[in-house]
Amino acid sequence: MTIRPPAVAGTFYEASRDRLRQQVAFCFRETPVQEAKERFIGAVVPHAALLYSGGVAASLYAIADLPKRLIILCPNHTGLGHYAAINREGTWQTPFGEARIDTPLADALMKKTALLAVDEKAHAREHSLEVQLPFVQQLLGDDFTFVPICLGAPRFEFCEEIGHAIADVITAQNEPIAILASSDLNHYEDQKSTMVKDALAIEQVLAMNPRELWRVIHELDVSMCGYIPTATMLIAARSLGASRARLIKHATSGDINGDFHQVVGYASIIIS
C-alpha cells in the first residue's frame, strides 16, 4: 500500500499530534463548529499556513456538513508531475494519522476521463491539499475517504472534461460526495490592490461562472493560484444542480501579521 508522508508538517502546520489539535482548535475560535451543518456540493477553501489562512478555512469547515467521501482538487505549485494527477490507492499521513484514498471513486473518475493520470510526483511536495486534511480529520476522525487530484491543466476545456466527469461519477453514486477546491486568492501585492483583485475573482465564483473566472484571472492579472481546481469544481457543481454560492469569509495575510505591503488573499465559499 502506498503511503504518502506529510510534506509540510512542521512548516505549514504543527508536526505533533497534540500541538496540531490545539492549532486546529484555535482556528475555530471565531467560528465554532456548528451543530446544524449546511449540506453542500462544492466549496473553495484556502491553503496557506494555518497561522495565516486557518481561520478562513475553519469558517467553512465549521458550517459544512462534510460527507464521508470527498474529492479534493488542488493546484500544482511545484510544477512536478502530470497536469491532472490523481492518487488512486493508499493513504496520506498527517500527525493525526492516515487518511484513506477512495480507490473505487478514483477508478470511476479515471474511467470517465483519460485526462486523469496516476501520478505521485505532483502530490509528493504539494502543500495545498495536505493542509485540508487536519481539518477533515479533526472533524471526522478516520471515518472518511478522499480522492486527491492535483490540477495544472493549461486549458479550460480540460477543466470542462474533468468537471463533467466528476459530476457524472458523483451522480452515479448512492451516497453524498462533496468537492473541495483548494485555492488562495491574489498574491504579494499591497492590501488595496489585493482587495480589488480578490473581489474580481470572488464575484465570478459567487456567480458560478467558471469561464468568466478563467478570463478574469488571465486578462486582469489576478494571481489566484487555485483557479484551475476552482473552475473545475464550479463546472462539476453546476452540472450537479448547484444554484447558490455564498461567501463565508474573506481576509488577507495582512489582517494576521499587520504587513499590508505584500499580502495574500483568502476566501471560503460554499456552493449548494
C-alpha positions as CSV (number, residue, x, y, z in Angstrom):
1,M,0.0,0.0,0.0
2,T,1.3,3.4,-0.9
3,I,1.7,5.8,2.0
4,R,2.2,9.5,1.2
5,P,4.1,11.0,4.1
6,P,3.4,14.6,5.2
7,A,5.4,17.2,3.2
8,V,4.7,20.3,5.2
9,A,4.1,19.2,8.8
10,G,6.2,21.5,11.0
11,T,6.1,24.3,8.5
12,F,2.5,24.9,7.3
13,Y,1.1,23.3,10.5
14,E,2.3,21.8,13.7
15,A,4.1,18.5,13.4
16,S,3.0,16.9,16.7
17,R,-0.5,15.4,17.2
18,D,-1.2,17.4,20.4
19,R,0.0,20.7,19.1
20,L,-1.8,20.3,15.8
21,R,-5.0,19.5,17.6
22,Q,-4.6,22.7,19.6
23,Q,-3.7,24.7,16.5
24,V,-6.8,23.5,14.5
25,A,-9.0,24.1,17.5
26,F,-7.6,27.7,17.7
27,C,-8.5,28.2,14.0
28,F,-12.2,27.6,15.0
29,R,-12.1,30.3,17.8
30,E,-14.1,32.8,15.7
31,T,-16.4,30.3,14.1
32,P,-17.1,27.4,16.4
33,V,-18.2,24.1,14.8
34,Q,-22.0,24.3,14.4
35,E,-24.4,21.5,15.4
36,A,-26.7,22.2,12.4
37,K,-24.4,21.8,9.4
38,E,-25.1,23.0,5.9
39,R,-25.2,20.5,3.1
40,F,-23.1,21.5,0.1
41,I,-22.0,20.3,-3.3
42,G,-18.7,22.2,-3.6
43,A,-16.5,24.7,-1.8
44,V,-13.5,26.9,-2.1
45,V,-11.1,26.8,0.8
46,P,-7.7,28.4,1.3
47,H,-4.4,26.6,1.9
48,A,-1.7,28.8,3.3
49,A,0.0,28.1,6.7
50,L,-2.7,27.6,9.3
51,L,-1.4,30.6,11.1
52,Y,-2.5,32.8,8.2
53,S,-5.4,31.1,6.5
54,G,-6.6,28.7,9.1
55,G,-9.3,30.9,10.4
56,V,-10.8,31.4,7.0
57,A,-10.6,27.7,6.2
58,A,-12.2,26.9,9.6
59,S,-15.1,29.2,8.8
60,L,-16.1,26.8,6.0
61,Y,-15.4,23.6,8.0
62,A,-17.4,24.9,11.0
63,I,-20.6,25.0,9.0
64,A,-20.2,22.4,6.2
65,D,-21.9,19.1,6.6
66,L,-18.9,17.1,5.5
67,P,-19.8,13.8,3.8
68,K,-17.7,10.7,4.4
69,R,-16.5,10.8,0.8
70,L,-14.6,13.7,-0.7
71,I,-13.0,14.8,-3.9
72,I,-10.3,17.3,-3.1
73,L,-8.9,19.4,-6.0
74,C,-5.7,21.4,-5.6
75,P,-3.3,23.4,-7.8
76,N,0.2,22.3,-8.7
77,H,2.6,24.7,-7.1
78,T,5.7,22.7,-7.7
79,G,5.3,22.1,-11.5
80,L,6.2,18.4,-11.0
81,G,4.3,15.5,-12.4
82,H,1.2,15.2,-14.6
83,Y,-1.1,18.2,-15.2
84,A,-4.1,16.2,-13.9
85,A,-2.5,13.9,-11.3
86,I,-4.7,11.6,-9.2
87,N,-3.7,9.1,-6.5
88,R,-5.9,6.0,-6.6
89,E,-4.8,3.9,-3.7
90,G,-3.1,4.0,-0.3
91,T,-3.1,6.7,2.4
92,W,-1.9,10.2,3.2
93,Q,-0.3,10.7,6.6
94,T,-0.6,13.7,8.9
95,P,0.2,13.9,12.6
96,F,-3.5,12.9,13.2
97,G,-3.0,9.5,11.4
98,E,-3.7,8.1,8.0
99,A,-6.4,9.4,5.6
100,R,-7.5,6.7,3.2
101,I,-7.8,7.2,-0.5
102,D,-11.1,6.2,-2.1
103,T,-9.9,3.7,-4.7
104,P,-13.4,2.8,-6.2
105,L,-14.1,6.5,-6.6
106,A,-10.7,7.3,-8.1
107,D,-11.1,4.4,-10.6
108,A,-14.5,5.5,-11.6
109,L,-13.2,9.0,-12.3
110,M,-10.4,7.6,-14.4
111,K,-12.8,5.6,-16.4
112,K,-14.8,8.7,-17.2
113,T,-11.8,10.8,-18.5
114,A,-8.4,9.9,-19.8
115,L,-7.1,13.3,-18.8
116,L,-6.5,12.0,-15.2
117,A,-3.3,10.1,-14.7
118,V,-2.0,8.2,-11.7
119,D,1.0,10.3,-10.6
120,E,2.7,10.6,-7.2
121,K,5.3,13.3,-8.2
122,A,2.7,16.1,-8.5
123,H,1.4,15.3,-5.0
124,A,4.7,14.5,-3.2
125,R,5.6,18.0,-2.1
126,E,2.3,19.8,-2.8
127,H,1.0,21.6,0.3
128,S,-2.4,22.9,-0.9
129,L,-4.3,19.6,-0.5
130,E,-2.4,18.3,2.5
131,V,-3.3,21.3,4.7
132,Q,-7.0,20.5,4.3
133,L,-6.7,17.0,5.9
134,P,-6.1,18.1,9.5
135,F,-9.4,20.0,9.4
136,V,-11.3,17.0,8.0
137,Q,-9.5,14.6,10.4
138,Q,-10.3,16.8,13.4
139,L,-14.0,16.7,12.4
140,L,-14.4,13.2,11.0
141,G,-11.6,11.2,12.6
142,D,-10.7,8.4,10.2
143,D,-14.3,7.9,9.1
144,F,-13.9,9.3,5.6
145,T,-12.2,8.6,2.3
146,F,-11.0,11.0,-0.3
147,V,-9.6,11.3,-3.8
148,P,-6.7,13.7,-4.3
149,I,-6.4,15.4,-7.7
150,C,-3.7,18.0,-8.4
151,L,-4.5,20.2,-11.4
152,G,-2.2,22.2,-13.6
153,A,-4.4,21.7,-16.7
154,P,-3.5,24.6,-19.0
155,R,-6.8,24.7,-21.0
156,F,-10.3,25.5,-19.9
157,E,-11.5,22.6,-22.0
158,F,-9.6,20.2,-19.7
159,C,-11.4,21.7,-16.7
160,E,-14.7,21.1,-18.5
161,E,-13.9,17.5,-19.2
162,I,-12.7,16.7,-15.7
163,G,-15.5,18.7,-14.1
164,H,-18.2,16.9,-16.1
165,A,-16.5,13.5,-15.3
166,I,-16.7,14.3,-11.6
167,A,-20.3,15.2,-11.9
168,D,-21.2,12.1,-13.8
169,V,-19.4,9.9,-11.3
170,I,-21.0,11.6,-8.3
171,T,-24.4,11.3,-9.9
172,A,-23.9,7.5,-10.2
173,Q,-23.1,7.0,-6.5
174,N,-25.7,6.2,-3.9
175,E,-24.2,8.4,-1.2
176,P,-23.2,12.1,-0.9
177,I,-19.8,13.2,-2.1
178,A,-18.6,16.8,-1.9
179,I,-15.9,18.6,-3.9
180,L,-13.3,20.8,-2.2
181,A,-11.3,23.2,-4.3
182,S,-8.2,24.4,-2.6
183,S,-7.1,27.9,-3.5
184,D,-5.7,31.1,-2.2
185,L,-6.5,34.4,-4.0
186,N,-4.3,37.3,-5.1
187,H,-0.6,37.1,-4.1
188,Y,2.1,39.5,-3.0
189,E,0.5,42.9,-3.8
190,D,-0.5,45.6,-1.4
191,Q,-3.7,45.3,0.6
192,K,-5.7,47.8,-1.6
193,S,-4.7,46.1,-4.9
194,T,-5.4,42.6,-3.4
195,M,-8.8,43.6,-2.2
196,V,-9.8,44.8,-5.6
197,K,-8.4,41.7,-7.4
198,D,-9.8,39.3,-4.8
199,A,-13.2,40.8,-5.4
200,L,-13.0,40.2,-9.1
201,A,-12.3,36.5,-8.6
202,I,-14.8,36.1,-5.8
203,E,-17.5,37.8,-7.9
204,Q,-17.2,35.1,-10.6
205,V,-17.1,32.2,-8.1
206,L,-20.3,33.6,-6.5
207,A,-21.8,33.9,-10.0
208,M,-20.8,30.2,-10.5
209,N,-19.3,31.3,-13.8
210,P,-16.1,29.3,-14.4
211,R,-15.4,30.6,-17.9
212,E,-15.6,34.2,-16.8
213,L,-13.4,33.3,-13.7
214,W,-10.8,31.9,-16.2
215,R,-11.0,35.1,-18.3
216,V,-10.7,37.4,-15.2
217,I,-7.6,35.6,-13.9
218,H,-5.8,35.8,-17.2
219,E,-6.9,39.2,-18.5
220,L,-6.9,41.2,-15.3
221,D,-3.7,39.6,-13.8
222,V,-5.3,38.1,-10.7
223,S,-2.7,35.7,-9.2
224,M,-5.3,33.2,-7.8
225,C,-3.2,30.0,-7.6
226,G,-6.1,27.6,-7.5
227,Y,-8.2,29.0,-10.3
228,I,-8.0,25.7,-12.2
229,P,-9.3,23.5,-9.4
230,T,-11.9,26.2,-8.6
231,A,-13.1,26.3,-12.2
232,T,-13.3,22.5,-12.4
233,M,-15.3,22.4,-9.1
234,L,-17.7,25.0,-10.4
235,I,-18.3,23.1,-13.6
236,A,-19.0,19.9,-11.7
237,A,-21.2,21.7,-9.1
238,R,-23.3,23.3,-11.8
239,S,-23.7,20.0,-13.6
240,L,-24.9,18.5,-10.3
241,G,-27.6,21.2,-10.0
242,A,-25.9,23.8,-7.7
243,S,-27.9,27.0,-7.6
244,R,-26.4,29.1,-4.8
245,A,-22.9,30.3,-3.8
246,R,-22.2,32.1,-0.6
247,L,-19.1,33.9,0.6
248,I,-18.4,32.8,4.2
249,K,-15.2,34.8,5.0
250,H,-12.6,36.8,3.2
251,A,-9.3,38.0,4.7
252,T,-5.7,38.6,3.9
253,S,-2.4,37.7,5.5
254,G,-2.1,41.4,6.4
255,D,-5.0,41.0,8.7
256,I,-2.9,38.5,10.7
257,N,0.6,39.9,10.6
258,G,-0.1,43.6,10.1
259,D,2.0,43.9,7.0
260,F,-0.2,45.4,4.3
261,H,2.5,46.0,1.7
262,Q,2.6,42.4,0.4
263,V,-0.4,40.3,1.2
264,V,-2.1,37.1,0.1
265,G,-5.9,36.9,-0.1
266,Y,-8.0,34.1,1.3
267,A,-11.7,33.2,1.0
268,S,-14.0,30.4,1.9
269,I,-17.0,30.0,-0.3
270,I,-19.8,27.3,-0.2
271,I,-21.7,26.1,-3.2
272,S,-25.0,24.4,-2.8
